Amino acid sequence: MTRISVTVDGTRYEDDVEPRLLLVHYLRDRLGLTGTPVGCDTSNCGACTVELDGQSVKSCSVLAVQADGGEVVTVQGLGAADGTPDRLQTAFHEHHALQCGYCTPGMIMAARDLLKENPHPTPDQVRHALEGNLCRCTGYQNIIRAVLAAADGDGSSARQASAESAEEAAA
């Protein structure tokens, strides 16, 4: 067993863990944070994406011991203390950017990483940033709209309208 100390969604935890325990299983099984799903267990789908020390990572490819001393933010740690969703969560809801919802936590966390680095991305930049996150239910269009809306704060940007016009022209 290895002793780790990690801050998850603002709360500090100290635990003894098996050195081979994946971060996704630590979050779900030890801490009860089931908002981060186990998708493929091979880092292909991105459903388990979380933020570790400010960077987006697939938690099925990171050992819990690698997070020792670090700070993890999960989809459950977003939003206000009173439970009010953050702007990405709200945009995903308002723009119907989910169907089954399984990929949604990872999509939101990957989009969060994009918006930190590029607060005003183009539709192509959003597509590129989300390439490592798979959705089997949607056509990604509403996901892209949601990210652009969150970037704008109100979803009424010219980029949003431009993206929708381009989609209609391609159809």
C-alpha positions in Angstrom: 0.0 0.0 0.0 1.1 3.6 -0.7 -0.1 6.6 1.2 -1.4 9.4 -1.0 -2.7 12.9 -0.2 -4.9 14.5 -2.9 -7.4 17.3 -3.1 -10.5 16.4 -5.0 -13.1 19.0 -5.8 -11.8 21.1 -3.0 -11.6 18.5 -0.3 -8.3 17.0 0.9 -8.1 13.2 1.2 -5.4 11.0 2.6 -5.6 7.3 1.8 -3.6 4.2 1.5 -4.0 2.8 -2.0 -2.7 -0.1 -4.0 0.1 1.3 -6.3 -1.8 -0.1 -9.4 -5.1 1.6 -8.5 -6.3 3.8 -11.4 -7.4 7.3 -10.6 -10.9 6.7 -12.0 -11.4 3.8 -9.6 -10.1 5.8 -6.7 -12.6 8.6 -7.5 -15.5 6.2 -7.9 -14.9 3.4 -5.5 -13.0 5.0 -2.7 -14.5 8.5 -2.8 -17.9 7.7 -4.2 -17.6 10.3 -7.0 -19.5 8.4 -9.6 -20.0 11.4 -11.9 -16.8 10.3 -13.6 -17.7 7.1 -15.6 -15.5 4.2 -16.5 -15.8 4.1 -20.2 -13.4 1.9 -22.2 -10.6 1.5 -19.6 -8.1 2.0 -22.4 -8.1 5.9 -22.7 -9.8 5.8 -26.1 -13.2 7.2 -25.3 -12.5 10.1 -22.9 -15.6 9.6 -20.7 -13.4 9.5 -17.6 -11.7 12.9 -18.3 -10.9 14.9 -15.2 -8.6 17.8 -14.4 -5.4 17.0 -12.6 -3.3 20.0 -11.6 -5.0 22.2 -14.1 -4.6 19.8 -17.1 -7.2 17.6 -18.7 -6.4 13.9 -18.2 -8.1 10.6 -18.9 -8.4 9.2 -15.4 -8.3 5.6 -16.6 -4.7 6.1 -17.7 -3.5 7.8 -14.5 -2.6 5.9 -11.3 -4.0 7.3 -8.1 -0.4 7.5 -6.8 0.4 9.8 -9.7 -2.1 12.3 -8.3 -0.4 12.3 -4.9 0.0 15.9 -3.8 -2.1 17.1 -6.6 -5.5 18.7 -7.2 -8.2 16.9 -9.1 -11.4 18.5 -10.4 -14.2 16.2 -11.5 -17.5 17.2 -13.2 -19.1 17.0 -9.8 -16.8 19.7 -8.6 -17.9 22.2 -11.1 -20.5 24.8 -10.4 -21.5 26.7 -7.3 -21.5 25.4 -3.8 -25.3 25.6 -3.8 -25.5 23.1 -6.7 -26.0 25.7 -9.5 -24.3 24.3 -12.6 -21.4 26.0 -14.2 -21.6 27.6 -17.6 -20.5 24.5 -19.5 -23.0 22.3 -17.7 -25.8 24.8 -18.3 -24.8 25.1 -22.0 -24.8 21.3 -22.5 -28.3 21.2 -20.9 -29.7 24.2 -22.9 -28.3 23.0 -26.2 -29.3 19.4 -25.8 -25.7 18.3 -26.1 -26.3 14.9 -24.8 -28.5 11.9 -25.3 -27.6 9.0 -23.0 -25.2 11.3 -21.1 -22.4 8.7 -20.6 -19.8 10.8 -22.4 -21.0 14.1 -21.1 -18.7 14.4 -18.0 -15.6 13.8 -20.2 -16.8 16.2 -22.9 -17.5 18.9 -20.3 -14.1 18.5 -18.7 -12.3 18.5 -22.1 -14.2 21.6 -23.2 -13.3 23.2 -19.9 -9.6 22.6 -20.7 -10.1 24.1 -24.2 -11.8 27.2 -22.9 -9.1 27.9 -20.3 -6.5 28.0 -23.1 -8.7 29.5 -25.8 -11.7 31.4 -24.4 -13.1 32.1 -27.9 -12.6 29.0 -30.0 -13.9 28.5 -33.5 -16.1 25.5 -34.3 -13.1 23.7 -35.8 -11.0 24.4 -32.7 -13.8 22.8 -30.6 -13.9 19.8 -32.8 -10.1 19.4 -32.6 -10.1 19.8 -28.8 -12.8 17.1 -28.4 -11.2 14.6 -30.8 -10.2 12.4 -27.9 -13.7 12.1 -26.5 -16.2 9.8 -28.2 -19.9 10.0 -28.3 -21.9 7.1 -29.7 -25.3 8.8 -29.5 -25.0 12.3 -31.0 -23.7 13.8 -34.2 -21.6 16.2 -32.1 -23.3 19.3 -33.5 -25.1 20.1 -30.3 -22.0 19.5 -28.3 -20.1 22.0 -30.4 -22.9 24.5 -30.1 -22.9 24.1 -26.3 -19.1 24.7 -26.1 -19.4 27.8 -28.3 -22.4 29.0 -26.2 -20.4 28.5 -23.0 -17.5 30.4 -24.5 -19.8 33.3 -25.3 -21.6 33.2 -22.0 -25.1 33.5 -23.6 -24.9 31.4 -26.7 -25.9 34.2 -29.1 -22.6 34.8 -30.9 -22.0 35.3 -34.5 -19.7 32.2 -34.4 -22.6 30.2 -33.2 -24.8 31.4 -36.1 -22.0 30.9 -38.5 -21.4 27.3 -37.4 -25.1 26.5 -37.7 -25.2 28.1 -41.2 -22.2 26.0 -42.3 -23.9 22.8 -41.0 -27.1 23.6 -42.9 -25.2 24.3 -46.1 -23.4 21.0 -45.8 -26.6 19.1 -45.3 
